[in-house]
């Protein structure tokens, strides 16, 4: 199945655009399309909050990383400001996605 996104009005791919693509190209009704996209992102968010890595084959990995507290600096005033310890989400593209971004057409054909 081949999806096209030429109908997008803006360069950003939003959840609403994804739902529209499911509606137009697969034939789901609009409510089902929206619910499917929302459920997909809710599942990813829930897993990340739980601390579980999310791996999407051929696309990449989402991970949670713990960052230690560190000193920071206000760029405008130069004042030292402590930055609290926190958890951040990171994304690492798969080799297949990196190759496609670089224009290697062979990488996308290996599904």
Backbone bond lengths (Angstrom), bond angles and torsions (degrees), N, CA, C in turn:
res aa  C-N    CA-C-N  psi(-1)  N-CA   C-N-CA  omega(-1)  CA-C   N-CA-C  phi
1 X - - - 1.449 - - 1.520 108.60 -
2 X 1.294 116.80 133.65 1.456 122.05 -177.11 1.519 110.02 -115.36
3 X 1.321 117.43 125.35 1.462 122.19 179.14 1.518 109.25 -102.13
4 X 1.299 116.21 143.17 1.460 120.53 175.59 1.512 108.79 -121.93
5 X 1.330 115.65 147.19 1.460 120.31 -178.87 1.526 111.34 -124.02
6 X 1.324 116.75 21.54 1.465 119.65 -178.96 1.529 112.78 -63.92
7 X 1.346 116.63 -22.89 1.455 120.00 -176.88 1.526 112.98 -77.32
8 X 1.326 118.21 -2.97 1.460 120.32 -178.59 1.521 110.76 -67.84
9 X 1.327 115.22 135.77 1.465 120.43 -179.45 1.522 112.22 -83.13
10 X 1.329 116.93 -26.50 1.461 121.02 -179.84 1.519 108.52 -121.95
11 X 1.330 117.65 159.78 1.459 119.45 179.66 1.526 113.74 -71.24
12 X 1.325 117.97 -14.79 1.469 121.08 -179.53 1.525 109.67 -83.72
13 X 1.328 115.90 136.34 1.464 121.38 175.79 1.523 107.10 -96.04
14 X 1.321 117.07 109.95 1.458 121.97 -176.24 1.523 110.87 -102.32
15 X 1.333 115.82 169.75 1.460 119.91 175.80 1.525 110.72 -60.80
16 X 1.317 117.58 -37.05 1.465 121.07 178.24 1.528 110.55 -64.23
17 X 1.343 116.86 -40.13 1.465 120.01 176.92 1.524 111.29 -64.26
18 X 1.333 116.88 -42.11 1.457 120.26 177.94 1.528 110.97 -60.40
19 X 1.332 116.90 -43.14 1.465 120.78 178.55 1.530 110.41 -63.33
20 X 1.318 117.40 -40.67 1.471 121.00 177.93 1.527 110.88 -62.90
21 X 1.341 116.87 -40.14 1.464 120.28 178.73 1.528 111.40 -64.54
22 X 1.336 117.35 -40.05 1.467 120.35 176.08 1.527 110.62 -63.10
23 X 1.316 116.57 -39.53 1.457 121.88 178.97 1.526 110.59 -65.32
24 X 1.335 117.21 -49.05 1.466 121.92 -174.55 1.527 113.01 -74.24
25 X 1.331 117.16 -40.60 1.453 119.32 -169.03 1.523 114.80 -102.09
26 X 1.327 117.48 -17.83 1.468 119.30 178.29 1.519 110.49 -110.68
27 X 1.322 116.75 -29.24 1.452 119.89 177.70 1.517 114.87 98.77
28 X 1.329 117.34 9.35 1.462 119.04 173.89 1.526 108.11 -67.80
29 X 1.344 116.59 153.05 1.464 116.01 175.49 1.525 109.07 -74.95
30 X 1.315 116.90 167.93 1.474 120.39 -172.41 1.523 112.16 -62.40
31 X 1.326 117.55 -39.13 1.466 121.24 -179.89 1.530 110.21 -65.24
32 X 1.343 117.03 -45.62 1.462 120.69 178.81 1.528 111.00 -62.50
33 X 1.314 116.68 -40.83 1.461 121.24 180.00 1.518 110.96 -61.88
34 X 1.330 116.29 -47.32 1.462 120.80 -179.82 1.525 110.32 -63.91
35 X 1.338 116.80 -43.71 1.464 120.75 -179.82 1.525 111.57 -63.33
36 X 1.336 117.26 -38.52 1.461 120.57 -179.36 1.531 110.84 -66.32
37 X 1.316 116.91 -44.54 1.471 120.83 179.52 1.529 109.98 -65.00
38 X 1.332 116.65 -44.96 1.463 120.15 178.68 1.532 111.50 -61.16
39 X 1.317 117.01 -42.82 1.468 121.29 180.00 1.522 111.10 -63.76
40 X 1.331 116.90 -40.53 1.458 121.65 179.18 1.536 110.62 -59.58
41 X 1.328 116.48 -49.62 1.462 119.48 -178.26 1.525 112.33 -73.05
42 X 1.336 117.63 -31.31 1.469 120.41 174.75 1.525 110.58 -63.70
43 X 1.331 116.28 -41.01 1.468 120.65 179.22 1.527 110.69 -63.33
44 X 1.322 117.13 -44.96 1.469 120.60 178.47 1.530 110.17 -62.34
45 X 1.323 116.97 -46.50 1.471 121.38 -179.57 1.521 111.48 -60.89
46 X 1.326 116.75 -45.01 1.462 121.41 -179.00 1.520 110.65 -61.08
47 X 1.314 117.06 -46.02 1.474 121.02 179.81 1.525 111.16 -61.87
48 X 1.324 117.21 -42.01 1.469 120.18 179.93 1.526 111.26 -65.72
49 X 1.328 117.04 -41.94 1.464 120.60 178.36 1.520 110.17 -61.71
50 X 1.336 117.41 -35.41 1.458 122.06 177.77 1.529 112.02 -72.62
51 X 1.326 117.23 -13.00 1.454 121.32 -179.34 1.518 113.90 93.54
52 X 1.337 117.23 10.01 1.462 122.49 -179.60 1.523 109.58 -90.35
53 X 1.333 116.58 133.83 1.467 120.35 175.23 1.522 109.56 -68.48
54 X 1.321 116.01 147.52 1.463 121.83 176.92 1.516 107.28 -117.02
55 X 1.345 115.64 119.20 1.461 121.12 -179.18 1.515 109.03 -114.98
56 X 1.318 116.62 124.10 1.457 121.85 177.04 1.522 106.64 -114.40
57 X 1.317 115.45 109.43 1.457 122.04 -174.80 1.529 111.10 -55.15
58 X 1.327 115.99 131.36 1.454 121.52 178.49 1.517 113.77 79.68
59 X 1.337 117.36 -2.98 1.465 120.80 -179.17 1.518 110.70 -119.21
60 X 1.338 117.03 -60.36 1.459 119.22 179.06 1.511 112.68 161.96
61 X 1.333 115.21 -172.95 1.458 123.17 -177.23 1.524 110.51 -121.79
62 X 1.327 115.29 135.61 1.456 122.14 171.20 1.516 106.39 -105.60
63 X 1.328 116.67 133.02 1.456 121.05 -179.26 1.522 109.88 -138.05
64 X 1.330 114.93 156.35 1.460 121.18 173.47 1.518 107.03 -102.43
65 X 1.321 115.99 132.25 1.460 121.60 179.95 1.530 108.55 -123.66
66 X 1.315 116.12 135.94 1.468 120.82 177.06 1.522 108.19 -89.00
67 X 1.317 116.16 127.75 1.466 120.81 177.88 1.524 108.55 -109.04
68 X 1.291 115.79 135.27 1.467 122.11 -178.94 1.534 110.20 -75.99
69 X 1.332 116.31 157.65 1.465 118.19 174.93 1.530 109.38 -65.45
70 X 1.327 115.46 150.68 1.463 119.35 -179.14 1.514 109.18 -154.59
71 X 1.324 116.15 160.18 1.465 118.31 176.60 1.531 109.23 -77.87
72 X 1.310 115.17 140.59 1.460 120.94 176.33 1.512 109.37 -123.20
73 X 1.311 116.07 178.31 1.453 120.12 -178.55 1.521 109.24 -142.75
74 X 1.330 116.15 132.83 1.455 121.01 174.15 1.532 107.22 -69.45
75 X 1.327 119.46 117.42 1.463 120.58 -175.56 1.533 113.16 -65.57
76 X 1.309 116.60 -24.89 1.460 119.85 -178.03 1.530 111.98 -79.57
77 X 1.359 115.82 -42.58 1.468 119.25 -174.65 1.525 112.96 -106.51
78 X 1.321 117.50 -17.40 1.461 120.78 -176.83 1.521 112.87 81.20
79 X 1.328 117.06 0.74 1.461 122.05 -178.60 1.535 110.52 -67.35
80 X 1.344 115.80 137.11 1.462 120.49 176.03 1.519 110.30 -72.67
81 X 1.329 115.81 133.35 1.458 121.72 179.96 1.524 107.69 -134.15
82 X 1.340 117.78 125.42 1.468 118.56 178.49 1.535 110.80 -71.33
83 X 1.335 116.73 135.73 1.457 122.10 175.71 1.518 106.85 -103.59
84 X 1.329 116.22 123.33 1.461 122.64 -175.51 1.532 111.32 -69.03
85 X 1.336 115.56 156.66 1.462 121.25 171.60 1.521 107.43 -63.41
86 X 1.346 116.41 144.44 1.451 118.78 -178.19 1.518 109.68 -157.76
87 X 1.318 115.21 167.26 1.466 122.39 173.78 1.518 107.71 -106.93
88 X 1.313 116.37 136.97 1.462 120.59 179.72 1.526 109.47 -129.11
89 X 1.315 115.79 149.20 1.462 121.34 175.71 1.523 108.22 -89.81
90 X 1.325 115.86 136.16 1.458 120.98 176.96 1.524 108.62 -123.58
91 X 1.320 116.22 154.95 1.460 121.83 176.63 1.518 108.36 -128.65
92 X 1.326 115.74 133.09 1.461 121.75 175.38 1.518 107.41 -122.69
93 X 1.316 116.79 118.55 1.460 121.56 -179.52 1.526 110.28 -67.97
94 X 1.332 115.69 146.28 1.463 120.58 177.00 1.528 109.45 -71.92
95 X 1.328 115.91 163.87 1.469 120.14 177.28 1.521 110.14 -60.83
96 X 1.325 116.42 -36.83 1.461 121.02 -179.72 1.531 110.70 -63.52
97 X 1.336 117.45 -45.32 1.464 121.32 179.33 1.523 110.53 -66.28
98 X 1.328 117.18 -42.17 1.466 120.10 178.21 1.520 111.15 -59.57
99 X 1.334 116.66 -41.44 1.465 120.61 179.71 1.528 110.87 -65.46
100 X 1.329 117.02 -40.85 1.465 120.10 177.98 1.527 111.68 -63.43
101 X 1.324 116.12 -40.09 1.462 120.63 178.86 1.524 110.64 -63.38
102 X 1.339 116.21 -35.23 1.464 120.97 179.56 1.526 112.25 -79.80
103 X 1.340 117.78 -4.13 1.451 120.58 176.71 1.512 114.84 94.17
104 X 1.329 117.89 13.79 1.458 122.07 178.35 1.524 108.46 -84.48
105 X 1.341 117.55 97.36 1.458 122.71 -175.51 1.526 112.54 -65.26
106 X 1.315 118.63 -26.11 1.470 122.19 -178.80 1.519 111.46 -63.54
107 X 1.327 117.04 -32.57 1.460 120.85 -175.38 1.527 111.70 -63.97
108 X 1.319 117.81 -36.44 1.464 120.89 -178.58 1.508 113.17 -75.09
109 X 1.337 118.14 -18.25 1.462 121.67 -176.81 1.517 113.18 -87.12
110 X 1.327 118.42 -1.08 1.462 121.71 -175.55 1.508 113.80 -90.44
111 X 1.287 120.31 26.35 1.471 122.25 -179.35 1.457 110.12 -74.95
